[in-house]
């Protein structure tokens, strides 16, 4: 074997020193979840700075020809006994006093302590060089290798850069109104105690407006507690922006809220503003919980949190294949829950996990940026069982205590960074909506599976919308693709109305012992609300050439292999403030949707003529725009949305009213062209003149992958200014126009055609009986999708299992009535 110094000299030109901007992967293997703490440690290529576990480093050496790797191993230090140890081997956990993570007083995040060992390893013979060995080598070798080692160890790893180590929910910004706040000289003086709402006499959650001194109650919380919104209504009437919460004023400050900025704020002139109304800040004492304390209480609330996490019972930890926990990277529980469920679907398992060896062999030179590789890595990590092992407990040196359920698990840092890259929300460490992430991930799968098997087809189904003009009794049929059934919650159908009213009465009377009663909603009532016809009061009928009333009925044109149902718990109040409905729904284990099968055009039924609404006539401008409901546009603009976005919302929902337009806006706020001007088919600058050469190849490929021909995709994009979302909507509303065009091989299967007829153009959808069984559900705890926590329950071998980040346990009482997303699998007949 050659002398190690000579070998180092021969590979010296390949050893690099990290520069600013270099991505150093020293915490996680690019192809597995091996880390420096794993058996065998982590090997960091000293040229590309990619990390590899012991099972993949030889493969990288053979493929890339690199020989020098920095081998990093870490072993956990034993924790020192705490002076305040409770005697059980675990120090008592402190109650959080600050709405924060990872800082003093915040929610506890355990930081492990490790001893680190670093050395250079030369492949293929695995010759080792320590820092001490470098002292005996030539200066040129010692200097280059030492600088590279030091640079790699000193560099922020990619995972560290992407992960926010601490979050502080109490950081507040100075209000833009504070410096020049107008205060009325109306003689109002506020007493030091005994405050009541001037409208409803409520004595809790009382706020004083800093402009006119009005004392009013605060907002009503999602669970019915809080105030009656009188302070908010006062702002909406007067525009006076700042209010202080009475009872939180101390010499150190107080809770100040800006209704205009919709956030808790700082007021540097608070002593002056308070003294205007006779309040001496230096003599005040705290008598009310601050908003931070209330939020902490919500985040520890017994009830929903306890039930969903099954905290009241001792759960049996589970380990093995398909029972792997996922580390929470900071508000990443929404991602953890969704991916745990997706990899129970056979399509995702066969696409990514069964082919992992082939996927890794075909991976590009930087696999950390390859979608297929990272999804396969995640799927294998979840299903293989390699990482489903009990997490070591340093406080239990004798191993005497029962397993807590925590696992070593996997930390999906690379996966989260890749799927969130460029997205305004999923690239952050803020909490997100699990339903929105599910659709975002399915969209990525669609884009990355234009050839070969597409696992998202398991969820894809066709929806048929039938609109009947009540005046002419003629009908219009359209179809669209969907992946999720959104189930409305008819709160007025609650079966425990008397209990709810009694609890509300006691709360309004100031009874602090009044219980929080959850509305009991029958699942059948939700399904009835989904299937009943919707009345359109402002429908433009092409048959009678005027606005009239119509009914819209929605049915399934196909039933998917796996059905996802979202309970629409998150809604907007009359003031457009997001709130969560605290409801219990008796979701069934089995489901039969056969009665909701679309029937299509009926014999003797006439269709509405394909005639566009009349254009907006102007004396000096060529006709280019349809009539838009100005009142709806104005209402949307008053809510703060851009004018062009409001015009598009009204246009694309066909002047059907404020609710439909608002739903369109909420579903398209992340569109890159959200605020762009409305461009219509047939405009001189629009799609009708878009040459084929200028169409996006990516958009064409996406539509073709859905089962349409290239000609059909081209026609759709040219008709919609090359905007993908609009093109997909257009193509489903013009299926009749496309029947004469060639259907691509990816259209519906021959089994779906009836009587030997050619299959109609459309996306590649599966179909079968509408009978299903429940296999998983994702639950949310907290006041809105932007905060709180997600867990999922999955049925494995007839046993319900709870996946709560790194904890994986046998479920004793799966709270199926409190779920947010439900996953059903077709029952084979």
TORZA-602254 format. One record per residue (C-alpha): residue number from 1; z, y, x. Coordinates in steps of 0.02 Angstrom, whole numbers, plus 32768, in hexadecimal, padded with zeros to 4 digits. Layout:
<nodes>
NUM_Z_Y_X
...
</nodes>
This chain:
<nodes>
1_8000_8000_8000
2_7FD0_80AC_8042
3_8057_8124_807A
4_808F_818E_7FE4
5_8077_822E_8047
6_7FC2_8202_806A
7_7FA6_81D5_7FB3
8_7FEF_827C_7F7D
9_7F7E_82D6_7FF8
10_7EE6_827B_7FB0
11_7F0D_82B2_7EFD
12_7F4E_835F_7F2A
13_7EB3_83B6_7EE7
14_7ED4_836F_7E39
15_7F88_83AE_7E30
16_7F92_8455_7DD6
17_801B_84D5_7DC0
18_802C_850B_7D09
19_7FED_85BA_7CE6
20_801A_862A_7C53
21_7FBE_85E7_7BBB
22_7FBA_8532_7BF7
23_7FF8_84B8_7B72
24_807E_844A_7BC2
25_80A7_83AE_7B5B
26_8148_8375_7BAE
27_81AA_8342_7B12
28_8135_82CC_7AB7
29_80AC_824D_7ADB
30_7FFF_8282_7A9F
31_7FDF_81D5_7A54
32_808C_819A_7A1D
33_813A_81DE_79FE
34_817B_81AD_7AA9
35_81E2_8236_7AFB
36_824A_824B_7B9A
37_82DA_81FA_7B39
38_8273_815F_7B10
39_8275_80BE_7B75
40_8202_80DD_7C09
41_820B_819B_7BF7
42_8174_820E_7BEF
43_80E7_8225_7C6D
44_809C_82D4_7C75
45_7FF0_82DE_7CC4
46_7FFC_835D_7D52
47_7F4A_8395_7D30
48_7F37_83A1_7C72
49_7FF3_83AC_7C4C
50_7FDF_832D_7BC0
51_8074_82B8_7BA7
52_8066_81FB_7B94
53_80E3_8171_7B72
54_80EE_80DB_7BE4
55_8079_8077_7B73
56_7FEC_80F8_7B7E
57_7FF7_8144_7C2C
58_7F90_80B9_7C7D
59_7F0A_80D1_7BF9
60_7F01_818C_7C1E
61_7EF8_8169_7CD9
62_7E68_80EE_7CC0
63_7E0A_8162_7C4C
64_7E26_820C_7C9D
65_7E36_81D4_7D52
66_7ED7_8237_7D6A
67_7F59_81E9_7DDD
68_7FEB_8264_7DEC
69_8068_826B_7D5E
70_8113_82BC_7D4E
71_8188_8238_7D0A
72_8215_8282_7CA1
73_82A5_821A_7C5F
74_833E_8258_7C01
75_83DF_81FD_7BD9
76_845C_823D_7B5C
77_8501_8281_7B9B
78_85A0_8248_7B48
79_85E8_82D3_7ADC
80_868E_831A_7B11
81_871F_8301_7A9A
82_8739_839E_7A31
83_87E5_83EC_7A32
84_87DD_83F7_7974
85_87A7_8342_7963
86_87DC_82FB_78BF
87_8807_8254_790B
88_8771_81F9_78C4
89_8703_8212_795C
90_86A9_82A4_790A
91_86E3_8358_7913
92_86F8_83A8_7869
93_865E_8404_782F
94_8677_84BE_7815
95_8647_8508_776E
96_85AF_8579_7784
97_85D4_8632_7775
98_8527_8673_77A0
99_847E_864F_7751
100_8435_8614_77F5
101_8405_857A_7858
102_8431_855C_790E
103_84A3_85F3_7927
104_855E_860E_791E
105_859A_8605_786B
106_84F9_85BB_782A
107_84CC_850E_77EC
108_84F2_8493_7877
109_8462_8451_78E1
110_84A0_83D5_7961
111_845F_83F3_7A10
112_845E_835A_7A7E
113_8489_8362_7B37
114_8422_82FE_7BB4
115_841B_82D2_7C6B
116_836B_82E1_7CAE
117_8312_8281_7D37
118_826A_82C0_7D79
119_81F4_8274_7DF9
120_813A_8268_7E1F
121_80E6_81C1_7DFE
122_803C_8195_7E4B
123_7FD1_8119_7DEA
124_7F96_8091_7DEC
125_801A_804E_7E64
126_80A6_80B8_7E17
127_80E0_80FD_7EBD
128_8172_8174_7EA2
129_8199_821A_7EF6
130_823B_8278_7ED9
131_825E_832E_7F02
132_82C0_82F3_7F9A
133_822C_828B_7FD7
134_81BF_8327_7FD7
135_822C_8372_8062
136_81E4_82F8_80DF
137_812E_8319_80B3
138_80B0_8398_80F7
139_80CA_844B_80BF
140_8028_8451_805A
141_805B_83B6_7FF7
142_8110_83EB_7FE1
143_80E1_8499_7FA6
144_805B_8468_7F27
145_80BB_83D5_7EDC
146_8160_8434_7ED6
147_810F_84C8_7E7F
148_80BB_8455_7E01
149_815D_83F8_7DDD
150_81BF_8499_7DCB
151_8137_84E8_7D60
152_812F_8455_7CE8
153_81EC_844D_7CD5
154_81FD_850A_7CC1
155_816E_851D_7C45
156_8195_8523_7B8C
157_8156_8483_7B41
158_80D9_8492_7AB4
159_8157_844B_7A3A
160_81DA_84C9_7A71
161_8161_8559_7A5E
162_812F_8522_79AF
163_81DF_84FB_7972
164_8254_8587_7942
165_82FC_8557_798B
166_8361_85C4_7918
167_8348_861E_7876
168_83B2_86A9_7830
169_83A1_86D0_7778
170_8413_8767_7788
171_83A1_87CF_77F6
172_8377_8866_778B
173_8302_88F8_77A8
174_8327_89AF_778A
175_82E5_89E4_76E0
176_8257_8A60_76E5
177_82B0_8ABD_7658
178_8358_8AD0_76B0
179_8335_8B6A_771C
180_82F3_8BDA_768F
181_8343_8B8C_75F6
182_834A_8C04_7563
183_83F6_8C0B_7511
184_8410_8C63_746B
185_8498_8CE6_745A
186_84CF_8CA5_73B0
187_858C_8CAA_73CD
188_859F_8BED_73C6
189_8638_8BAB_7422
190_8657_8AF1_7435
191_870B_8AAD_742D
192_8747_8A38_74B8
193_8756_89A2_7443
194_8741_8966_738F
195_8683_896F_738C
196_8620_8934_72F5
197_8567_8931_72CF
198_8541_89CC_7267
199_84CE_8965_71F7
200_8521_88BC_71DC
201_85D4_88D3_721F
202_85BF_8844_729C
203_8644_8850_7324
204_85F6_87E3_73AB
205_855D_8800_7419
206_8564_88BD_73FF
207_84F0_8935_745B
208_84EE_89F3_7467
209_8449_8A4D_7476
210_8453_8AC4_750B
211_83E5_8B48_74B9
212_843C_8B67_7412
213_84DE_8B02_7420
214_84B5_8A8F_738E
215_8525_89F4_7390
216_84C6_895C_7351
217_84C4_889E_7362
218_8454_8841_73DC
219_83CE_87BE_73C6
220_83E0_871E_7367
221_83D8_8687_73DC
222_836B_85EF_73BF
223_83FD_8589_7379
224_842C_860D_72F7
225_84BB_865A_7359
226_84BD_8707_73A8
227_849B_87A1_733E
228_8427_87D8_72B3
229_83A5_8836_731C
230_83DE_88E3_72E4
231_83DD_892E_7394
232_832B_88ED_73AC
233_82F3_8930_7304
234_833C_89D9_7331
235_82D2_89DD_73D0
236_8237_89AE_736C
237_8259_8A3F_72F5
238_8288_8AC3_7378
239_8240_8A8B_741E
240_82E9_8AAD_7473
241_82DD_8A2C_7501
242_8388_8A0C_7552
243_8425_89BE_750A
244_84CA_8989_7559
245_8530_88F4_751F
246_85DB_8932_74EA
247_8665_88C5_752D
248_860C_88A5_75D3
249_862F_8953_761B
250_869D_8951_76B7
251_86AA_89C5_774E
252_862C_8950_77A2
253_85A4_8963_771E
254_856D_891B_7678
255_84E1_88BE_7620
256_8450_8935_7601
257_83B5_88FC_75A4
258_830D_8953_759C
259_82B2_892A_74FB
260_8216_897E_753C
261_8217_8917_75DE
262_8259_887D_7580
263_82D7_8851_7607
264_8386_886C_7648
265_837F_8903_76BD
266_83E6_8973_772F
267_8414_8A24_7700
268_8448_8A88_779A
269_8483_8B15_7729
270_84EB_8AA7_76B7
271_8591_8B05_76D2
272_853B_8BA8_76A0
273_84E4_8B59_760A
274_8587_8B0B_75CD
275_85EE_8BAA_75E3
276_8571_8C05_7573
277_85BC_8BA0_74E4
278_8670_8BAE_751F
279_867B_8B08_757C
280_86D7_8B0C_7623
281_868C_8A7B_7684
282_871C_8A79_7702
283_879E_8A51_767D
284_873E_89CD_761C
285_876B_8914_761F
286_86FB_887F_75F9
287_8717_8832_754D
288_866D_87DF_752C
289_860C_875A_7589
290_857C_87A3_75EC
291_84CA_8769_75C9
292_84D0_8705_766B
293_856D_86AA_7632
294_851B_8688_758B
295_8480_8640_75E0
296_84ED_85D3_764F
297_8547_8596_75B5
298_849F_856E_7563
299_846B_850F_75FF
300_8509_84A6_75F2
301_8509_849D_7535
302_8555_83FF_74EF
303_84E9_83B9_7463
304_842F_83B8_7488
305_8449_83A6_7544
306_84CD_8320_7533
307_846C_82BB_74B2
308_83C3_82C3_7508
309_840A_8296_75B2
310_847C_8213_7562
311_850B_8261_75C4
312_8592_821A_7554
313_8578_8166_758A
314_8579_810A_762F
315_84C5_80DC_7651
316_8490_8046_76B9
317_8422_807C_774D
318_837B_8022_775C
319_8315_8002_77F9
320_826F_7FAF_781D
321_81B3_7FC3_77FF
322_818D_8045_777C
323_8241_8083_7780
324_8235_8109_7807
325_828B_81B1_77F6
326_823E_8258_7826
327_829A_82E4_787E
328_82A4_838B_7827
329_8250_8409_789A
330_829A_849B_783A
331_8268_84A2_7782
332_81EB_8414_7799
333_8237_83A1_7715
334_81A3_83C7_76A1
335_812C_837E_7724
336_819F_82EA_7747
337_81AA_82BA_768F
338_80EE_82C8_766E
339_80BB_8263_7707
340_813A_81DA_76E5
341_80EC_81C0_763A
342_8037_81CE_7672
343_804B_8142_76F0
344_8082_80CB_7666
345_7FD0_80DA_7621
346_7F61_804C_7661
347_7ECC_80C0_767C
348_7F2C_8129_76FB
349_7F73_808F_774F
350_7EC8_803C_7765
351_7E71_80DD_779B
352_7EED_8112_7820
353_7F6D_808B_784A
354_7F04_7FEC_7846
355_7E82_803F_78B7
356_7EFB_8096_792D
357_7EBD_803C_79CA
358_7E09_806D_79A5
359_7E3D_811F_797A
360_7E9D_8133_7A1D
361_7E0E_80E8_7A82
362_7D97_8168_7A35
363_7E10_81FB_7A43
364_7DD0_8297_7A9D
365_7E13_82D0_7B46
366_7E9A_8338_7AEE
367_7ED8_82C7_7A61
368_7F5E_8345_7A2F
369_7ED5_83AB_79DA
370_7E7E_8319_7982
371_7EA6_8306_78C9
372_7E7F_824C_78BA
373_7EE6_8221_7955
374_7F7F_8282_791F
375_7F7B_823E_786D
376_7F6A_818D_78B1
377_7FF8_81AD_792A
378_8067_81E8_789B
379_8038_8156_782A
380_8058_80D5_78B1
381_80FD_8129_78DB
382_8135_811B_7825
383_80F9_806A_7803
384_8110_800C_78A7
385_81CE_800C_78A8
386_81D1_8037_7963
387_8234_80D6_7941
388_829A_8094_78AF
389_8339_8079_7913
390_83E9_80BF_78FB
391_8404_8164_7954
392_8489_8154_79DD
393_852E_81A3_79AF
394_857F_81EE_7A4B
395_8622_8207_79EE
396_8631_814C_79D0
397_863A_80FF_7A7C
398_8678_8056_7A3D
399_85F6_8046_79B4
400_867E_8025_7935
401_8645_8096_78A8
402_85C7_806A_7823
403_8513_80A6_783E
404_84FC_8151_77F0
405_8446_8138_77C2
406_8406_81B3_7843
407_8377_816C_78A9
408_8325_8192_794C
409_828E_81AD_78DC
410_81F7_8215_7909
411_81DF_82D0_791F
412_8131_82FE_78DE
413_811E_839B_7949
414_8069_8383_797F
415_8036_834F_78D1
416_808A_83E6_787F
417_803E_845D_78FF
418_7F8F_8415_78E4
419_7F8C_8410_7826
420_7FDD_84BC_781B
421_7F70_8512_789C
422_7F21_85B0_7857
423_7F78_85A0_77AE
424_7FE1_8639_777F
425_8070_85CD_773B
426_8068_851D_7783
427_805E_8562_7834
428_810C_85AE_781D
429_81B9_8562_7818
430_81DA_85A2_7769
431_81F8_852B_76D9
432_815B_8503_7676
433_8125_84B5_75D2
434_810C_83F9_75E6
435_8081_83FA_7563
436_8022_8482_75C1
437_8034_8423_7664
438_7FF6_8382_7613
439_7F58_83DB_75D9
440_7F44_8430_7682
441_7F4F_8389_76DD
442_7ED7_8334_7662
443_7E5D_83C2_7682
444_7E69_83A2_773E
445_7E4C_82E8_7721
446_7DB1_8313_76BA
447_7D6C_8380_7746
448_7D8E_82FC_77CB
449_7D4B_8265_776C
450_7C98_8297_774A
451_7C5F_81EE_778B
452_7CBA_814A_7772
453_7D4C_8125_7701
454_7DA1_81B9_76AE
455_7E55_818E_767D
456_7E66_8229_760F
457_7DF2_81D1_7593
458_7E8D_8171_755C
459_7ECB_8211_7507
460_7E25_8260_74D2
461_7DF9_8263_741A
462_7D88_82C1_73A3
463_7DC9_8333_731B
464_7D61_8358_7282
465_7D7E_83FE_722A
466_7D38_8411_717B
467_7D30_84BE_712C
468_7D05_84CB_7074
469_7CD3_8572_7029
470_7D34_857F_6F86
471_7CAF_85ED_6F35
472_7C15_8584_6F5A
473_7C6F_84DE_6F77
474_7BFE_84C1_700D
475_7C46_8478_70AD
476_7C39_848F_7168
477_7C65_8404_71E5
478_7C90_841F_729C
479_7CD5_83AC_7321
480_7D3A_83D0_73BD
481_7D8D_836C_7446
482_7E4A_8369_7451
483_7ECF_830C_74B3
484_7F6F_8337_7454
485_7F9E_833B_739D
486_8009_83D5_737A
487_8080_83AA_72ED
488_80C5_843D_7289
489_817E_8443_725B
490_8194_8477_71A4
491_8244_84BB_71B5
492_824C_84D8_70F8
493_8242_841B_70E0
494_82EC_83FB_7131
495_8352_8377_70D6
496_83FA_83C6_7100
497_83D9_8474_70BB
498_8488_8486_7071
499_84DB_8462_7119
500_8469_84DF_716F
501_848E_8566_70EF
502_8549_8548_70F9
503_8547_8553_71B8
504_84E0_85F3_71AC
505_8559_863E_712E
506_85EF_8618_719C
507_8597_8661_7234
508_856D_8702_71D9
509_8623_8711_71A5
510_8655_870B_725B
511_869E_865B_7257
512_8699_8628_730F
513_86C4_8574_72E3
514_8628_855E_7279
515_85CA_84C4_72B9
516_8517_84CC_72F6
517_84B6_8467_7277
518_840C_8420_72A7
519_8384_8420_7222
520_8351_836F_71EF
521_8294_836B_71D3
522_823D_82CD_7192
523_81AB_8294_71FE
524_8147_8279_715F
525_815A_8333_7138
526_8113_835F_71E3
527_807E_82EC_71C7
528_8062_8336_711A
529_8061_83E4_7165
530_7FE0_83AA_71E5
531_7F6C_835B_7166
532_7F76_83D4_70D5
533_7EE3_844D_70C0
534_7EF7_84F9_710D
535_7EC7_858F_70A2
536_7E53_860B_70F8
537_7E5D_86AE_7097
538_7DE0_8712_70FE
539_7D53_8695_7119
540_7CA0_86D7_7128
541_7C35_865F_70C4
542_7B7F_864F_70F5
543_7B5A_860C_7047
544_7B93_86A7_6FE7
545_7B7C_8720_7079
546_7C29_876C_7068
547_7CE0_874D_708F
548_7D36_86D4_701B
549_7DBD_864F_7016
550_7DA3_85A5_7069
551_7E08_8509_7090
552_7E0B_84B7_713B
553_7E37_8400_714E
554_7E52_83AC_71F7
555_7E39_82F2_7212
556_7E20_8276_72A1
557_7D6A_824F_72C5
558_7DA8_81CE_7344
559_7E4F_8180_7372
560_7E7B_817A_742D
561_7EC9_80E7_7489
562_7F63_8151_74AA
563_7F99_81D9_7432
564_8003_826E_7469
565_8064_82CE_73E4
566_80B2_8376_7409
567_813C_83B1_7396
568_811F_846C_7381
569_81D4_849C_73A1
570_81A7_853B_73FC
571_816F_85C7_738B
572_8174_8684_7377
573_81E9_86E3_7306
574_81B3_8775_729A
575_81CF_87E6_7331
576_8162_8772_739D
577_81F8_8741_7405
578_81E5_8689_743C
579_8267_8615_73F3
580_8288_855B_73EC
581_82A7_8501_7349
582_8344_8495_7357
583_830B_8403_72EC
584_8320_8348_72DE
585_8287_82E5_72A5
586_828B_822C_727B
587_81F4_81FE_72E6
588_81C2_8149_72C1
589_81A9_80BC_733E
590_8104_808E_72EC
591_807F_80FF_72A3
592_7FE9_80E2_7232
593_7F6D_8173_722C
594_7EE1_8115_71D8
595_7EEA_8187_713F
596_7EBE_821B_71AF
597_7E16_81D3_71E4
598_7D88_8252_71CC
599_7D06_8220_714B
600_7C7A_829B_7178
601_7C01_82E6_70FC
602_7C14_8296_7050
603_7B83_8261_6FE0
604_7B45_82F5_6F7B
605_7BA9_8371_6FE2
606_7B48_840D_7014
607_7B5E_845F_70BD
608_7B74_8517_70DE
609_7AD5_8567_7123
610_7AD3_8589_71DF
611_7ACD_8646_71CE
612_7B2D_86BD_723E
613_7B9E_8746_71F5
614_7B47_87EF_71DF
615_7B44_885A_727C
616_7B9D_88FF_7292
617_7B18_8984_7270
618_7B17_8A23_72D7
619_7A92_8AAC_72CD
620_7A64_8AB7_7384
621_7A90_8A0F_73D1
622_7A37_8969_73C3
623_7A96_88E9_735D
624_7B03_8883_73D3
625_7BAB_885F_7382
626_7BED_880B_72E5
627_7C63_885E_726B
628_7D15_8849_72AC
629_7DB0_8860_7242
630_7DF0_8905_7288
631_7E9D_88F0_723D
632_7EB5_8849_7295
633_7E75_8891_7339
634_7EED_8924_7327
635_7F81_88B3_7303
636_7F5F_884D_739F
637_7F4A_88EA_7409
638_7FF0_892C_73CB
639_8041_888F_7411
640_8006_88C3_74BE
641_7F6D_8855_74D5
642_7ECD_889C_7523
643_7E4D_88E0_74A7
644_7DBF_886E_74DF
645_7E30_87D5_74D5
646_7E60_8807_7423
647_7DA8_881C_73F3
648_7D7F_8770_743A
649_7E12_8722_73DF
650_7DD5_8766_7339
651_7D20_8738_735E
652_7D3F_8686_7396
653_7DB2_8662_7302
654_7D2F_86A5_7288
655_7D97_8732_723D
656_7E0E_86B0_71F4
657_7EAC_871A_7209
658_7F38_874D_727D
659_7F86_86A0_7291
660_7EE6_864C_72CA
661_7EBE_86DC_7340
662_7F6E_86D9_7389
663_7F61_861E_73A7
664_7EBA_863B_7400
665_7F0A_86BF_7470
666_7F9F_8651_749D
667_7F28_85C5_74CB
668_7EB4_862F_7537
669_7F2A_86A8_7591
670_7F0C_864D_7636
671_7E4E_8657_7627
672_7E02_86B8_76BA
673_7D96_8719_763E
674_7E24_873A_75C3
675_7E11_87F8_75CE
676_7D57_87FA_75F1
677_7CE4_884D_7571
678_7CA8_87E3_74E0
679_7BF7_87A7_7507
680_7B9B_8757_7476
681_7B09_86DD_746F
682_7A67_873B_745B
683_7A9F_87D8_74B6
684_7A26_881B_7536
685_7AAA_8809_75BB
686_7AEC_8767_7578
687_7ACD_86B1_7579
688_7A26_86AD_7526
689_79D5_86F2_75C2
690_7A3E_8695_7642
691_79C6_8639_76B5
692_79EC_8583_76D8
693_79F6_85A5_7792
694_7A8D_8616_7779
695_7AF2_8598_7714
696_7B8D_8551_7767
697_7B6D_84A2_77A8
698_7C26_847E_7794
699_7C1E_84AF_76DB
700_7B81_8446_76C2
701_7BD2_83AF_7714
702_7C70_83C2_76AB
703_7C0F_83C1_7607
704_7B9F_8331_763F
705_7C3B_82CD_766C
706_7C71_82DC_75B5
707_7BD7_8279_757F
708_7B52_82FE_7563
709_7AAA_8309_75BB
710_7A84_838E_763C
711_7A0A_83E1_75C3
712_7A90_83EB_753D
713_7B0E_8431_75BA
714_7A8F_84B1_75F5
715_7A6B_84E9_7543
716_7B24_84FC_751D
717_7B48_8561_75BA
718_7AB1_85D2_75A0
719_7AEC_85F3_74EF
720_7B99_8628_7528
721_7B7F_8692_75C4
722_7BA6_8601_7639
723_7C5D_85FA_75FF
724_7C99_8546_75FF
725_7D1B_854E_7573
726_7CA3_85A9_7500
727_7C18_852E_752A
728_7C84_8498_74FA
729_7CB2_84EC_7455
730_7BFC_8517_7437
731_7BBA_8469_7459
732_7C30_8419_73DA
733_7C00_8495_7354
734_7B45_8476_7371
735_7B3D_83B9_7376
736_7AB6_83B7_72F0
737_7A49_8427_735D
738_7A5D_83AE_73EE
739_7A31_830D_7393
740_797B_831C_73C5
741_79AA_8332_747C
742_79C7_82A0_74F2
743_7A78_825B_74F3
744_7ABA_822C_759D
745_7AF1_817C_75C7
746_7BA6_81B4_75B5
747_7B98_81D2_74F9
748_7BF1_816A_7479
749_7BE8_80AE_748F
750_7B6C_8046_742E
751_7BFE_7FF3_73D4
752_7C23_8098_7380
753_7B76_80AE_7335
754_7B61_806D_7285
755_7AD0_8007_7245
756_7A72_8012_72EA
757_7A62_80D0_72DF
758_7A5B_8131_7380
759_7B08_8175_73AD
760_7B1A_822F_738D
761_7B2E_82A1_7422
762_7BE2_82BC_7454
763_7C66_829E_74D5
764_7C97_81F5_7518
765_7D22_81C5_74A0
766_7D72_8120_7476
767_7D97_80EE_73C5
768_7DF6_8069_7368
769_7E7C_804E_72E5
770_7EF5_80DE_72C7
771_7F91_8073_72D9
772_800A_809B_7367
773_80B2_8071_73B3
774_8125_80EA_740E
775_812E_80CB_74CA
776_8177_816C_7511
777_81B6_821A_74E7
778_81E1_82B7_7549
779_8274_8320_7512
780_829E_83D5_7538
781_834A_8425_7542
782_835F_84E1_753F
783_832D_857C_74E0
784_8274_8582_750E
785_81EF_8529_7574
786_820A_85A8_75FF
787_82BB_856A_7621
788_8326_84D1_7608
789_8302_841E_763D
790_828D_838D_7614
791_82B0_82D3_7616
792_8246_8242_75D9
793_826A_819A_7589
794_81EE_810C_75A4
795_81EC_8061_7553
796_81DA_7FDA_75D9
797_81DF_7F23_75A9
798_822D_7F4E_74FF
799_82B9_7FB0_7557
800_82C5_806E_754C
801_82DC_80BE_75F7
802_8312_8172_7616
803_82BF_81CD_76A8
804_8327_8267_76D2
805_82DA_82A1_7777
806_8329_822E_77FB
807_8395_81D1_777D
808_8343_8138_772D
809_83B3_80D7_76B5
810_83AE_8062_7621
811_83B5_80CC_7585
812_8440_80A6_7509
813_8416_8123_7480
814_8366_8169_7498
815_8366_820F_7438
816_82BD_81F3_73E6
817_82E1_8278_7362
818_82EE_8305_73E4
819_824C_82EB_7445
820_81C7_836D_746C
821_8132_8300_74A0
822_811B_824F_745B
823_80A5_81CE_74A6
824_8061_8142_7439
825_7FF6_80AC_746A
826_7F77_805B_73F7
827_7FB3_7FB8_73AC
828_7F35_7F2E_73C8
829_7F06_7ED8_7326
</nodes>
